[in-house]
Amino acid sequence: MNVHDLAHGLSRGLNNSAEYRNYQEALSKIKGNKDKEGILTNLRKQQMEIQALQMMGKEVPPEKMTQLQKASEVLSFNPDIKEFLEAEYHLGTILGDIQKIISEAVELWYPEM
């Protein structure tokens, strides 16, 4: 069987998966709602800022962690955003598993750093 055919089959399988359908359904409750989009965008921005600091080996200021914690607490009051993040997590897990399986199937060379 052709590898491209297998990839297309995987694509169809993902599109028909419960994880992707749940993600799409949860996303439809967020898109177009400026308040929900704003809350989610703010949370993502704060997460990315903290991750960037951590990746550079810098200490994360306590106030940034407090801001992120407060933004995360808002999620408990917004079930649509919470549902979206959970669906996104589950879809991401599936995609990560697929990436791992594919990576294990082929041996790639990476220069030593």
C-alpha positions in Angstrom: 0.0 0.0 0.0 1.2 3.5 -0.8 2.3 5.6 2.1 0.3 8.6 0.9 -2.8 6.5 0.8 -2.2 5.5 4.4 -1.7 9.1 5.3 -5.0 10.0 3.7 -6.7 7.2 5.6 -5.2 8.5 8.8 -6.5 11.9 8.0 -10.0 10.5 7.4 -9.8 8.6 10.6 -8.8 11.7 12.6 -11.7 13.7 11.0 -14.1 11.0 12.0 -12.7 10.5 15.5 -14.6 11.3 18.7 -11.7 13.5 19.8 -11.9 15.7 16.7 -15.7 15.9 16.7 -15.6 16.9 20.4 -13.0 19.5 19.6 -15.0 20.9 16.7 -18.2 21.1 18.8 -16.4 22.8 21.7 -14.7 25.2 19.3 -18.0 26.2 17.8 -19.1 27.4 21.3 -16.0 29.7 21.5 -15.6 31.1 17.9 -17.6 34.3 17.3 -18.0 35.0 21.0 -15.7 38.0 21.7 -15.8 37.5 25.4 -14.9 33.8 25.3 -12.3 34.4 22.6 -10.8 37.2 24.7 -10.5 35.1 27.8 -8.9 32.2 25.9 -6.5 34.6 24.1 -5.5 36.2 27.3 -4.9 32.8 28.9 -2.8 31.6 26.0 -0.7 34.8 26.0 0.1 34.4 29.7 1.0 30.7 29.2 3.3 31.5 26.3 5.0 34.3 28.2 5.7 32.0 31.1 6.9 29.2 28.9 9.2 31.5 27.0 10.8 32.6 30.3 11.2 29.0 31.4 12.7 28.0 28.1 15.3 30.8 28.4 16.1 29.5 31.9 14.8 32.7 33.5 12.9 32.9 36.8 9.2 33.5 36.4 8.1 36.5 38.4 5.5 35.6 41.1 3.1 38.2 39.8 3.0 36.5 36.4 2.2 33.1 38.0 -0.5 34.9 40.1 -2.0 36.4 36.9 -2.0 33.0 35.2 -3.7 31.4 38.2 -6.4 34.1 38.3 -7.0 33.7 34.5 -7.2 29.9 35.0 -9.8 30.4 37.8 -12.0 32.3 35.4 -12.3 29.0 33.5 -14.2 27.4 36.3 -16.9 30.0 35.7 -17.0 29.4 31.9 -17.9 25.8 31.1 -17.5 26.4 27.3 -13.9 27.4 27.6 -13.2 24.6 30.0 -14.8 22.1 27.6 -12.8 23.5 24.7 -9.5 23.2 26.6 -10.3 19.6 27.6 -11.2 18.7 24.1 -8.1 20.3 22.8 -6.0 18.4 25.3 -7.5 15.0 24.2 -7.0 15.8 20.5 -3.5 16.9 21.2 -2.8 13.6 23.0 -4.0 11.7 20.0 -1.8 13.8 17.6 1.2 13.4 20.0 0.7 9.6 20.1 0.5 9.5 16.3 3.7 11.6 16.0 5.5 9.3 18.4 4.4 6.2 16.5 5.6 7.7 13.2 8.9 8.9 14.7 9.6 5.4 16.1 8.9 3.9 12.6 11.7 5.8 11.0 15.2 6.5 12.1 16.2 10.1 11.6 19.7 11.5 12.2 20.1 14.6 14.2 23.4 16.3 14.7 24.7 16.4 18.3 24.2 19.7 19.9 
